[in-house]
Amino acid sequence: MLQNKAFVRKTRGGRIQKIVREHYLRDDIYCGSCLCQVCDTKGACLSSPVSTILIVDTNVVLNQIDLLENTAIEDVVVLEVVRDEVKNKNLSVYNRLRALCSDSLRRFFVFLNEHHRDTYVTTMVGESPNDRNDRAIRVAAKWYQTHLGGNTRVLLVTNDKENKRKATEEGITAETVEAYVKSLAQPDLLDLVVHPTSEDVTMKNVEDMRPSKRKVIYIEHKPMSEITTGLLRGIYHQGKLRVNRYNPFEAYVGSESIGDEITIHGRTNMNRAFDGDVVAVELLPKDQWPQETSVSIADDEDEEDENVHLVPGSADDAPRNTNNVQESAGDVVSVSCRPSGRVVGVIKRNWRSYCGSLEPMSMPGGNGGVANALFVSKDRRIPKIRIQTRQLGNLLDKRIVVAVDSWDRLSRYPSGHYVRTIGEIGDRDTESEASSSTQPLFAYNFVVLIENDIDCRPFSTQVLACLPPLPWSVSSEDLANPSRQDLRHVRVFSVDPPGCKDIDDALHCTALPNGNFDVGVRILLTISFVDIADVTNFVHPGTHLDDEAAKRGTSVYLVERRIDMLPKPLTEDVCSLRSDVERLAFSVIWEMTSEADIISTRYTKSVIKSCAAMSYIEAQARMDDSRLMDPLTTDLRNMNALAKIMRQRRIDRGALTLASAEVKFQIDTETHDPLDIGMYQIREANQMIEEFMLAANISVAEKILKHFHTCSLLRRHPVPAKEMLESLLRTAVAVGLNLDVSSSKALADSLDSAVGDDPYFNKLIRILATRCMTQAVYFCSGDLSPPEFLHYGLAAPLYTHFTSPIRRYADVIVHRLLAAALGIYKLPPIFQDRAQLTNIADITLSPVQVVILGKFSDLNYRHRNAQMAGRASVELHTLIYFRKRPTDAEARIVKIRANGFIVFVPKYGIEGLLYLTPKGGSGAGEWVVDEEHQKVKKMDGSISYSVLQIVKIHMEVVEPQPNRPKLELTLI
Amino acid sequence: MEYVSPEGLRLDGRRPMEMRQIRAEIGAVGKADGSAVFEMGNTKVIAAVYGPREVQNRSQQINDKALVRCEYSMANFSTGDRMRKQKGDRRSTEISLVIRQTMEACILTHLMPRSQIDIFVQVLQADGGTRSACINAATLALADAGIPMCDLITSCSAGYLNSTPLLDLNYVEDSAGGADVTVGILAKSDKVTLLQMDAKLPMDIFENIMQLAVEGCKAIANYIREVLLENTKKLEHRRGV
């Protein structure tokens, strides 16, 4: 049967177009019930002893997805019309729904009612699309009822009153979500139910519910149409809201339309916007722009700030605080003239699930066990969230996950619902005693993982089934493979951090005998190999293993544990290039002169047998020990010599030697408590390995780009924008340093020459410079022009990731590309679909965030999350470490504020706030900030602190609010 | 974008291996020697054939066979956006050529020396696959005109989207940017007379898709044969046989 769908659409050019599309109605769409006698039950999933089939309305899916994800809800029919509506309204909910429907363990069935002959409805005259869809749902429910007959109950679950009423009139059993969940008699499920917001219910109801909350706290959000016109006319400014991590009551909106950041003060002006939301902002009149406060660490309200945290890795993490300081001295007024505004509407919400705990409160009596509680997120930029729970007693001492549902004008806090419990916070007594039990740590770790959206579940059986049988060894087939070179006779070795089990790179270096003499200079030809574990030999595209790896994207390294991208047997055994076992590898082979000039490059799959798996310390010791003359040591020394030349060459090209404050923990093996922390020490051996890996990556990038010009996965590091470097320049000028940031070479040189009188000065400047940089990102070569491929930090025109396929999915892709370039494998079909995939990515995502290779689109996101989780884990361990040991240390001032400054503690790699005036104290006006010289002075001039100055501080863990320990820094 | 849903339906409700509804009608233009309307879903084309007749331009006359000419055009109202396309643009010139060459392969031109056969095809409504529809319409019109042919030529397209081979692409699928393979075959002798593709595909996938398109051509050939048979019966009836 044929139906034509006709609708009118406005084109981009503004013209009105009528679009006619065919719409075929079918008779071969089945109901999905295993009991059905009429339908084909092959694809059926609604189980046989089923008594009730749920048909869910769109609003139920959109609002109650957390409930649907609970395993107690089964036998759900998702209608096509619902699915499409959800897709149009909320893509993330749609993806979760899609995951539910494709999960073979859950009984969710998609019924294509729009293409079924009997359930298709045409829009009636004067009927709105919404009403039509509601009718379609009812028609489908009716159809199910008559189709399945009396033995199955069909229940329409809807929260739409009108729809429910009409359904009951038509003889369909319909219930609201609350009623249905109540009938299940599982009280904990009720917590997952999102309660209708007061915007849905009438004003009268609100007054009944909470008589005390009658007053309107926030101004109304403007309707979307008004925002759009306002943006066009330049009255409103659009941007992403970023809440100050030092002060949750201050936020910035980077606006392109005025080319500056708009500051937003206070929750009222923020008007219910969350961190990360895309908002429309209206500028306040100039006389309302606050004076001076913008540079102080505001602590005006009752909540305290997160004081101490790790040093941000790059400029992306820190708020871009571009103070418009005029260079002309004396122009004091301009200092405070940062545009200030208020949010008039939220264009795109960034709500997700948050981790935290409930605010301690006494158990209320009565009220049917339902209690209202306030949830405090671990991320302090997030406001408290009001939730309703029936298991308050249970949840009070737990770490829980909460999702935000709505935030109406009448309530101070957003309302949300409980999603799940992570674990115990731990007994208060034990915790204050600096407990060493692993349980709270465990829970904390989960917080870290969940906050960063990292999947730490064990691998499913489907995934494990893709593994090769163990114990695994190189088979004769592998050896016979003509594209695989036998390199077992070569002296290959690996150098890694101590205790490393997932060894994915090994090296080799041989001096060639054909060294000839030429004008007195002996040119010794050497062959260097970099062998990378051949992961793609085991991870085939399209398998469950591959999908899982793509989803994880990268391994995550926490302080005391590692969350693998691939299952353990692969990472630690089959793919790990351990010593004295034969392993499959992908080798990059260079022939080099002793001046490290590459004469030829070759790529091949190979079989290797590593003769030694050394740690950096071991390798360094071997090189340094002049008595050792064995071949392995000679190889090491040769390589080191080459690496030094390569490194020098790279630096001459303008590669930046940036520094980061990486810290290293010594962990107690029993209790997993940190015993000692300190900065990570970098040896020559580290640099040697790094150099060869960089060279391998660059060589591979050249090769794959040559073969696949439009679909290579490369990595680029954008040139930092001028304003990002501004804060660095200001600091530098304050200490009398002249930095040239015109190019990476100039910056590298001026960083080299920035040697102060104390030895740590240079490192500190480098750390500050690192923070001004953007992050490097993966991208698809077809989407940018070659000059944009540049990796700024490495000063390499091309770069990719090839050397760690065990722990990064990007490398797996690059391995496949390289294998295809060598003609070993065919290019996986995903690359061939690129033209279309690029289209999609271009439309839905901004080009900076994305790798356009379709399903790999979240590689950058995953990569970043893994780094954030790693940092959060270090932060957590720092806290645990200092809990036992209040310490004095030397710190550097890195930023000046009106009532304090931000200090950096080099020894422990942490950064925190230091107040000069006691909190809420009277001495606010005592200190004067000198922006130009980056100094803070006492009024009488007796004491002054300037940027980069050394101060002595005391560090101690305090717990001003229960369950929220924090590190406090005080000046000695 | 998703062109095939996980449940296995395309945007318009077809399964990947299904064709759109086809309909053919012979004798739409009374003045012409032979004519036909051919519809594939919302794509609708009309074809008219004149000839064999005297060659209009003597210099083009071929002494040992007939001259076949073809003109393809799109009606201004055929697409949604009422864009005025000038006659003789590159696209229609190309399609005219393609249709002429394809049809020449089956017309027994050597039987009609020093004569001319004109084929006019016009797209009344475009929704993807106009090339195929034009060829099918032309076949019918030629048959209607009684021009001797060695076989019926039918054409169908197939594409590759979301890693799935799709038969008979409509406009939305056609403009998705994937491969689009148009195949024309001699229905009985199973010989390919037209093969076009405007993208890159790996060899094995291409073979699959081409096979799929050939299957589509055969299905169309069956339908066309039915229509012709019915038409012949009608003519017979009119003659009173």
HADDOCK unambig.tbl for C-alpha pairs under 7 A between the chains (distance, minus, plus):
assign (segid A and resid 17 and name CA) (segid B and resid 80 and name CA) 6.35 0.50 0.50
assign (segid A and resid 17 and name CA) (segid B and resid 81 and name CA) 6.16 0.50 0.50
assign (segid A and resid 18 and name CA) (segid B and resid 80 and name CA) 6.03 0.50 0.50
assign (segid A and resid 19 and name CA) (segid B and resid 80 and name CA) 6.56 0.50 0.50
assign (segid A and resid 22 and name CA) (segid B and resid 12 and name CA) 5.73 0.50 0.50
assign (segid A and resid 23 and name CA) (segid B and resid 12 and name CA) 4.71 0.50 0.50
assign (segid A and resid 23 and name CA) (segid B and resid 13 and name CA) 6.05 0.50 0.50
assign (segid A and resid 24 and name CA) (segid B and resid 12 and name CA) 5.95 0.50 0.50
assign (segid A and resid 24 and name CA) (segid B and resid 13 and name CA) 5.02 0.50 0.50
assign (segid A and resid 24 and name CA) (segid B and resid 14 and name CA) 6.52 0.50 0.50
assign (segid A and resid 25 and name CA) (segid B and resid 13 and name CA) 6.73 0.50 0.50
assign (segid A and resid 115 and name CA) (segid B and resid 13 and name CA) 5.94 0.50 0.50
assign (segid A and resid 835 and name CA) (segid B and resid 177 and name CA) 6.32 0.50 0.50
assign (segid A and resid 836 and name CA) (segid B and resid 176 and name CA) 6.52 0.50 0.50
assign (segid A and resid 836 and name CA) (segid B and resid 177 and name CA) 5.71 0.50 0.50
assign (segid A and resid 836 and name CA) (segid B and resid 178 and name CA) 6.53 0.50 0.50
assign (segid A and resid 840 and name CA) (segid B and resid 1 and name CA) 6.08 0.50 0.50
